[in-house]
Amino acid sequence: MEAKESTGSVAPAERHAGWNELFFDLVVVAGAGQLARLLHDGPQPADLALYAVVYLAFWTTWAGFAVYGDIAASETRVRTLLIAMFGMAVMAASVHTVQSSHATAFVIAYVALRWQAGQVWRRGSIVVDWPLAQFGAGAVPWLVSLFVDTPLRYWLWALGIALDIVTLLVSTRERTLRRAGERAARRRDGRPPPGPAHGPVAEPPRLGESRIDAAHMGERLGLYVIIVLGEGVIQIIDAASERDGWDGPLAATGLGAFGLLAAVCTLSLLYGTNGIPHLRKGALAPRLAMLLHAVMTGFLVALATALGSAVAHVDDVLPKGQHWLLCGAMAGYFAAGLVAALPLADRSDRIWLLGWALPCVAVSVALAPLGVGLPAWATIWILVALVCWQIAYDPGAPGAGPSGRRWRRFRRSVPRVA
């Protein structure tokens, strides 16, 4: 999976997601719908914890093969994507009863796909932008969980996800290459040197870096966000279709829900990178940007569930659990945008960033306990106003004032992450 150098003076054509990648992403449509079902009843804190673990397992599996397709490019094996798609379909179908009869199927599919995601790379190829391609320790607790009962099983799942998160946080390029070199040296001790994959001659493998195509991967991540927002549209339509009478409250709630999804789409895709609002290109290492994407899209799936529930309860107050889910999902979404923009800003820019981003987080959080008695449509329109605040005052918007000029200077000063 080595990058090919261009020998001509003509710039290489920009890559876009291929048909095989778009077909593979269809499994996300099914997965988002099934994952949303975990939050329909309640949800209680235990439901939220289970959702977070299962969602991150599903997203990590998708990301592993998305990275493979990104780096392999024209050499991507369709058979590999189809096998992965089938395995993820098994995971999606198992979600609804993952606490009972289908837990084993979910775990086996997940562990098998994690193993396959590590086997698709040529020997000696080190994916420095996605350390989980080399380090599969996070799948071990899942495998062990097959032999224990609840609640220890869920704790093992959480441990596996935690190991993956820590790996993404601490595995820098230098550390990944050093550890890969140490493992290769240990394998050669006392053994004949291994040969390349499918090679007839045994030769020591040369370690080489495989890097993500940032523009192409950004498109894949943006498409993922669109798919998740599409689940919100499905939830709204399903809830509205089950109502016999279409009246004013339904119109206000439905219009507000669609407006909220449209505003989130605008903020994420037109004023961000990789579908993450306010993220600048090259500001974060790919592994960190992808981790932030996982967290943010997890909040968006929860938002889809809450919007569907809001449309279903237009005649009365939204149930407390769903009201908290709606406000909490938006608070998490705003927080993800703040995390994306804040770390690389200087002191004066941080003060300004907090001035327009932090109020959205604070109002969303405060709305959870204080707005329990509000009708669903009122809560939704308050959240729409918060997203529109960030769009209207986005520092990169055309015609922005002094704050915009300050932000553009900040964008130019952000170092590119290798």
TORNUMI-419695 format. One record per atom (N, C-alpha, C): x, y, z. Coordinates in steps of 0.02 Angstrom, whole numbers, plus 50000, padded with zeros to 5 digits. Example, Ala and Ser with C-alpha at 12.3 -4.5 7.8 and 13.67 -1.06 7.14 Angstrom:
506604971650390 506154977550390 506604983550390 506424988850354 506844994750357 506455000250394 
//
This chain:
500424994050000 500005000050000 500445006350000 500955006449960 501415012049961 501165017449913 501285023649934 501075029249892 501485029449828 501175031049773 501515031449710 501675038749695 502305039949677 502515046749663 502345048649591 502145054849581 501985057249515 502615060049482 502755057749422 503365059949388 503235065749340 502605067049325 502445072549280 502305078949317 502185084149279 502065090649309 501315091749323 500895087349296 500185088149306 499995085549375 499605089449412 499395087349479 498945081249474 499015076549521 498595070549519 497855072349529 497435068549496 496715069849502 496475068449572 496005072549595 495735071749662 495315065349666 495445061449718 495075055249727 494395056549760 493915052449741 493265052549773 493085045449792 492595044849836 492385038249858 492145034149799 492395027949794 492215023649739 491555020149752 491295016849699 490655013449706 490695007849758 491265004449761 491314999049811 491305001849882 491605007849892 491595010949958 490895013349976 490545016249927 489865018649940 489395012749955 489485007249920 489075001349934 489234998650004 489864998650022 490054996350089 489745000750143 489695007150130 489415011750180 488665010750192 488335006950148 487625005650159 487505002050225 488004998250247 487914994550310 487864999450369 488135005550361 488075010650413 487355012850420 486995013050363 486285014950365 485905010150411 486015003650401 485674998650442 485934998950514 486584999750522 486864999950589 486615005750630 486575011650600 486335017550637 485625016550661 485205013550619 484515012350639 484455007450696 484865002150694 484834997250748 485135000050813 485665003850807 485975006750867 485505011750900 485125015450860 484655020250888 484125016750931 483965010550915 483445006950953 483655005651025 484305005651039 484535004751107 484325010451153 484145016151122 483985022151161 483235023851160 482835019551131 482125021151125 481765021051192 481935016351235 481595015651299 482015018851354 481765024151381 482145027551435 482465033851409 483125033651397 483575028251417 483855029351487 484025024051520 484345024351585 485105024851576 485465026751630 486205027151623 486515020751598 486255015051619 486535008651594 486425007951519 485845010251495 485715010051423 486195014551384 486335020351412 486805024951379 487505021951376 487715018751431 488375015751433 488435010151382 487925005851380 487935000451331 487935003051260 487535008151248 487515011251181 488205013851162 488545017351208 489195020251193 489695014751174 489695009351211 490175003951198 490025000551132 489394998851121 489204995351059 489304999850998 489135006251005 489225010750948 489965011450930 490395012350980 491105013050965 491395006750935 491145000850956 491364994650924 491164994550851 490554996550836 490314996650767 490715001750726 490815007750754 491175012950717 491905010850705 492225007950755 492925005850748 492995000750693 492524996050688 492544991150635 492484994450567 491994999050561 491925002650497 492555006550480 492845009850529 493425014050517 494025009950493 494105003950521 494664999750500 494644998150426 494064996650400 494004994950329 493965001250286 493725006750314 493735013150277 494465015350266 494885014450316 495595016050309 495915011450257 495735005050259 496005000450209 495825002650138 495195004350126 494995006650059 495325013150041 495445017450090 495765023950076 496485023050054 496855018850088 497565017950072 497665013250013 497275007850009 497365003149954 497145006149888 496665010749889 496425014149828 496205009049776 496505009249717 496295004849663 496464997549676 496884996149725 497064989249742 496594986249794 496094989949814 495614987349863 495264981149836 495244975949877 494914969849857 494164970249875 493754969649824 493034970049835 492804964349881 493114958549874 492934952849917 493034954549990 493574957950005 493704959850075 493154964450101 492954969350061 492424973950083 491764970350091 491614965550046 490984962050051 490964957650114 491524954350129 491554950350191 491464954750252 491794960550252 491724965250308 491014967850312 490704969150256 490014971550255 489544966350285 489644960150267 489224954850294 489314954350370 489944954650392 490074954250464 489764960050502 489794966050474 489494971850507 488724971350505 488464968250453 487734967050451 487524962350508 487944957450522 487804952950579 487824956850644 488314961250651 488354965450711 487734969750717 487524972950662 486934977250664 486304973350683 486234967450653 485634963350668 485634960850740 486214960550771 486264958050840 486154963350893 486164969650872 486154975050921 485524974950964 484944973850934 484314974550970 484284969651029 484584963851022 484564958851076 485274957351101 485714962451098 486404961451117 486474959951192 485954961551230 485974960151302 485744953051319 485524949351269 485254942751282 485504937651231 485074935751185 485214930051142 485754931151090 485854937351067 486304938551011 486964941651032 487114941651096 487754944551118 488344940651089 488284933951087 488824929851061 488954931250987 488414931950948 488494933450877 488834940150866 488644945150906 488944951750900 489694951450914 489874948150968 490574947850989 490994943950937 490744938350914 491124934350866 491234938250802 490704941650777 490774945650717 491274951250727 491244954450784 491694960050798 492424957750801 492554952550839 493234950050846 493504947650779 493094944150740 493304941650675 493484947450628 493074952650629 493214958350585 493824962250607 493924962750672 494534966050696 495154962250673 495114955550676 495674951450652 495784952450578 495234952350539 495294953150467 495574960050449 495354965150486 495594971950472 496344972650482 496634968250523 497354968350532 497724964050482 497364959350450 497684954750403 497704957250332 497334962550316 497294964850247 497924968550225 498354970350272 498944974150256 499524969650239 499924971750191 500524967950173 501004967850232 501364962450237 501854961950291 502384967350284 502504970850338 502984976250338 502674983050325 502024983250308 501684989550297 501384992050363 501604997750387 501395000550451 500935006450438 500315005850461 499825011150451 499895016050510 500305021150501 500465025550556 499875030050575 499415031150529 498845035550543 498265031850576 498295025250579 497765021250610 498095015550648 498335016950709 498715011950747 498345005450760 497675005550759 497294999450774 497394994150720 497674996150662 497824991150611 498384986450635 498824988950679 499364984850705 499224982250775 498844985850814 498754984150885 498034981950896 497934975550903 497274972750911 497114970550982 497484973251030 497384971151100 496684972751124 496374977851095 495704979651117 495184974351104 495324969751057 494844964451042 494894958651091 495444958251129 495544952551174 495004952251229 494854957851264 494324957451314 493654955251285 493514957151224 492894954951192 492884947351183 493454944651163 493504937451155 493414933851221 493714936551274 493654933551340 492934933851364 492574939051344 491884939951368 491424934351346 491624930351296 491214924751274 491144919451328 491594919551376 491624914251427 491404916551496 491124922651500 490894925251564 490174927651557 489844928751612 489154931051613 489124938551628 488524941251620 488424948251638 488424948851715 488614954551742 488814960851708 489554961151690 489954955951709 490664956051694 490784956551619 490344953551580 490414953851507 490434961051482 489984965251509 489954972151485 490574976151507 490844974551566 491444977751589 492034975951544 492054969851520 492584967751474 492514971351407 491894972251384 491794976051323 492054983151331 491884986251387 492104993151400 492864993451404 493174988251434 493904988151437 494214987851368 493924983751324 494184983351256 494134990051220 493574993551227 493505000051195 494005005051225 494085004751291 494565009351324 495275008251298 495465001951288 496135000551261 496215003451192 495705002951150 495745005951083 495805013451087 495425016651131 495455023951137 496145026151160 496415022751210 497085024451235 497605023551179 497535018251140 497995017051085 497975022851035 497385025151018 497335030750971 497605037251000 497545038051066 497775044251097 498535044551103 498855038951117 499575039051134 500025036651078 499755033451026 500185030350974 500365035450921 500905039050933 501165043750883 501505039850827 501675043450774 501995040250717 502655036950738 503065040550776 503705037850796 503625031750841 503155032050888 503045026350933 502785020250894 502335021450847 502065015950808 502605012450768 503045016350735 503585013450696 504085009850741 504235012750799 504725009550844 504465002850869 503825002750890 503544996450915 503494991250860 503334993450799 503304988650744 503994985750729 504504989950733 505184987450723 505394982650777 505204983950839 505384979450894 505034972650886 504404972850864 504054966450854 504354962450797 504554965950744 504864962450688 505534959350709 505904962950751 506544960250775 506434954050818 505924954150861 505794948350904 505594942250863 505214943450808 505004937850767 505604934550733 506114938550716 506694935750680 507174932150726 507124933150791 507594929950837 507494922450836 507984918850812 507964911550812 507524908650759 507284912650710 506844910050658 507104912350590 506934908650537 507094911150470 506704917550457 506994922350423 506634928650410 506024927450367 505444930350387 504834929350348 504864932950282 504504930450233 504484933550167 503864937750159 503824941350105 503234945550093 502614941250080 502024944450088 501394940850078 501374937950008 501224931350003 501164927649940 501824927349902 502374928749934 503024928649900 503354921949903 503654919549849 503964912949850 504644912849883 504964918649892 505634918849920 505614922049989 505934918850037 505944921350105 506454926950111 506214932950122 506654938750131 506404942850189 506854946150224 506624950250280 506184955950255 505604956950286 505154962350264 505454969150282 505374973850237 505584980650251 504984984550276 505074987750334 504524991550362 504424997950322 503804999050302 503645005050265 503015008250292 502965014850285 502385018450310 501825018550258 501225017650282 500625018650241 500245024450272 500105029550232 499785035550258 499085036450227 498655039350265 497975040750243 497975046550193 497565045950141 497425051450096 496915055950131 497155061550158 496735065650202 496105068150167 496165070250104 495575072950069 495065067450057 495295061650035 494825056150021 494515053550085 494905052850138 494635050450201 494155055550231 494305061950220 493845067050244 493165066550210 493175064750145 492535063750110 492155057850139 492515052350154 492185046550183 491875048150250 492235051950291 491975053750357 491375058450351 491405062950302 490835067350291 490225063550267 490315058550223 489765054450201 489465050550259 489885048450306 489635044950365 489175049550405 489365055850412 488945060650448 488275061450413 488285061750347 487655062350309 487215056350321 487505050350322 487125044250334 486795044550403 487175046750453 486905047050521 486335052250524 486425057950492 485895062950491 485285060150453 485405056050403 484855052850368 484445048450413 484765045250463 484395041350511 483925045750551 484125051950564 483675056650597 483065058150555 483165058950489 482605060150444 482135054150445 482415048150445 481995042050446 481585041750510 481905043350567 481555043150631 480975048150631 481075054150604 480555059150603 479975056950558 480135054350499 479605052250453 479215046350482 479565041550512 479215035850541 478735038050596 478965042550639 478535044850693 477925048650667 478035052950615 477475056850588 476975052350551 477225047150519 476775042750481 476305038850525 476465038150589 476045034250634 475495038450667 475485044950651 474975049350680 474405050150630 473805049750656 473205050450613 473075057850597 473115062050648 472965069050638 473595073250634 473665077050581 474245081450572 474005088550588 474265091250643 474035097750667 474615102550675 474475108150706 474985113250716 475585111050756 475475107950815 476055105650853 476505100850815 476185096350776 476595091650735 476995095450683 476675100450651 477035104350601 477625108150632 477505111150691 478045114850724 478615110250744 478445104350771 478955099750793 479335096750733 478955094550683 479275091650624 479715096550587 479465102650578 479865107750544 480495109450584 480415109950650 480995111250692 481505105650689 481265099350689 481725093650687 482115093550621 481765094650565 482105094850501 482595100750499 482375106450526 482815112250528 483435111050569 483365107350624 483945105850667 484445101450630 484185096350595 484635091950557 484975095750501 484605100150467 484905104050413 485435108850439 485305111750497 485795116350526 486425112650548 486335106750578 486915102750598 487315100650536 486975098750483 487315096950421 487725102850394 487435108750395 487785114650371 488395116150413 488315115950478 488865117550523 489425112450518 489245106050509 489745100750508 490125100350442 489755100950387 490055099750321 490285105950286 489955111650297 490165117850263 490635121950306 490615121150371 491035125050416 491485120450459 491695114950430 492125110350466 492505105950419 492835101150446 493235096250409 493075089350436 493045084450391 492885077550411 492195076950444 491765081750430 491105081650461 491105084350532 491665086850556 491725089350625 491715097050623 491245100150656 491205107450653 491825110850681 492045116050644 492595120350667 493285117050664 493325110850641 493985107650635 494345110150573 494965112450580 495355114850524 495745109150492 495855109550428 496235104350393 496945104050420 497155098050437 497835097050461 497945099150533 497425101350568 497525103750637 497635097950686 497345092250672 497415086350715 497705080550675 498075076350708 498305070150676 497705066050656 497755062350600 497165058550576 496855054050628 497255050750669 496975046150719 496555049950770 496765056050788 496385059950837 495755062850805 495815065050742 495225067750708 494695062250700 494915056150686 494435050650678 494125048750744 494505049050798 494225047650864 493695052850882 493835059150867 493355064450880 492735063450837 492825061150776 492265059650732 491825054150761 492135049050791 491755043550821 491315046150878 491595050350920 491215053050977 490645057550952 490795061850904 490285066550880 489705062850846 489865058050803 489325054450768 488925050150816 489235047950870 488855044450922 488315048850951 488475055150962 487975059950986 487435061150934 487625061150870 487135062450818 486635056750810 486855050550820 486375044850819 485895045550877 486155047550936 485705048650993 485215054350979 485445059550944 485005065050925 484445062550879 484605058150833 484095055450787 483545051950826 483745047950876 483245044550918 482805049450954 483095054550984 482715059451022 482235063450978 482445065050917 482005068750872 481395064550852 481515058150839 480945053850824 480455053450882 480715053050943 480285052951002 479915059551010 480235065050994 479915071651000 479315072150954 479385069750892 478825069950845 478265065350868 478445059850900 477935055250924 477555057850985 477825062951019 477505065551080 477335072951073 477085074851015 476935081951004 476335084251045 475905079651067 475305081551104 475425082451178 476005080451202 476145081151273 476885082751282 477105082851344 477795084351358 478225078251341 478805079651312 479275074351295 479475070551358 479475063851357 479695060051417 480375062451442 480455062351507 481055065251537 481695062251509 481705055651501 482315052451476 482485054751406 481985055351362 482105057551294 482275064951291 481985068951336 482155076051339 482885076851358 483115073251408 483815073551427 484265071051371 484035065851335 484435063351279 484505068551225 483965072051209 483975077251157 484455082751176 484405085351236 484845090751258 485565088451266 485645082451294 486325079851303 486675078551237 486305075951187 486615074751122 486865081151090 486465086551095 486685092851066 487255095951106 487235095151173 487795097651213 488445094051193 488405087551183 488995083751161 489235085851092 488765087151048 488945089450980 489305096150984 489035100851022 489365107351028 490045106651062 490095102251111 490735101251145 491255098451097 491055093951052 491525091151003 491805096650959 491375101350938 491615106950898 492095111350937 491955112351001 492405116351043 493075112951052 493065106451063 493695102551069 494095102951005 493755102850947 494095103050883 494445109750872 494155115250897 494415121850882 494875124650935 494775122650997 495095126051053 495835124651062 496075118351056 496755116851078 497305120751043 497235122350978 497775125550942 497695133150937 497195135850971 497105143150970 497545146451022 497755152651008 498145156251058 497675159151110 497945162551160 497555164651218 496985169251198 497115174251156 496585178951137 496045175451096 496245170851052 495755167251012 495345162551056 495655159751107 495285155251151 494735159051188 494875165051209 494365169051242 493775170251195 493945171951132 493415173151084 493025166651068 493385161051060 493055154651046 492575152851102 492805153651164 492365152051220 491745156651220 491825162751194 491275167451194 490705165351150 490855161851094 490295159851050 490135152351055 490605148151077 490485140951079 490225138651147 490535141151200 490355138851267 489625140351285 489335146051265 488625147151281 488165141751252 488325139251193 487915133951163 487935127651205 488525125851229 488585120051273 488205121251338 488295127151366 487985128651431 487225128751426 486955131851374 486235132151366 485935125251355 486285121051316 486035114251304 486025110251369 486545110951409 486565107351472 486035109951520 485955116551524 485455119451569 484755117751547 484655117051483 483985115651456 483735108751478 484205104251492 484005097451511 483585097451575 483825100251630 483415100251690 482885105751691 483035111551662 482585117251667 482015117151616 482115113451561 481605113451509 481185107151505 481185103251560 480805096951559 480065098151546 479795103651570 479085104951562 478905108351496 479395109951455 479255113251391 478975108251341 478555110451295 478345106051240 478945104351196 478895098751162 479465096351122 479665101451069 479175104651037 479345109250983 479745115251009 479595117451071 479955123251099 480685121351112 480795115451140 481485113251153 481885112851088 481575109951037 481925109150974 482095115850942 481635120650944 481785127050913 482315130950951 482355129951017 482915133051055 483575130151031 483595123651019 484215120450994 484375122750923 483855123650883 483975126350815 484295133250819 484055137350865 484335144050872 485065143750893 485245138850935 485945138250956 486395136450897 486175131750855 486585129850797 486635135750749 486085139350739 486095145150694 486565150550722 486605151050787 487075155850818 487785154250795 487975147850798 488655145950778 488755146850703 488245145750663 488315146750591 488385154150575 487945158250604 487955165450589 488595168750612 488865166350667 489475169350694 490085165150680 490025160550633 490615156650616 491145161250589 491765160750616 492285165450597 492515164850526 492375159250493 492575158550424 492045160850375 491475163250399 490935165050355 491105171250314 490865171550252 490995177550211 490725183750244 491125189150241 490905195450268 490965196050343 491335191350375 491385191550447 491775197750468 491655199950529 491975205950555 492655204550583 492865208450634 493535207850662 493665200850688 493165197650717 493275190950743 493445186250686 493115187150629 493255182850572 493965183850547 494205190150546 494885191350524 495375188150572 495215188550637 495645185350686 495675177850674 495095174850660 495075167650649 495455165650587 495395169650533 495765167950472 496505168250484 496735173150525 497445173250543 497625166950582 497185164850626 497305158750665 497345152650619 496905152250569 496905146650524 497565146250486 497815152050465 498445151950428 499025150050473 498965151350539 499515149950585 499515142850610 498975139050597 498945132250622 499445127850585 499895124550620 500375120250586 500035114050559 500275111750502 500015105650472 500305099650509 499875094950525 500095089050561 500305083750511 500915081250518 501155076050472 500885069350488 
//
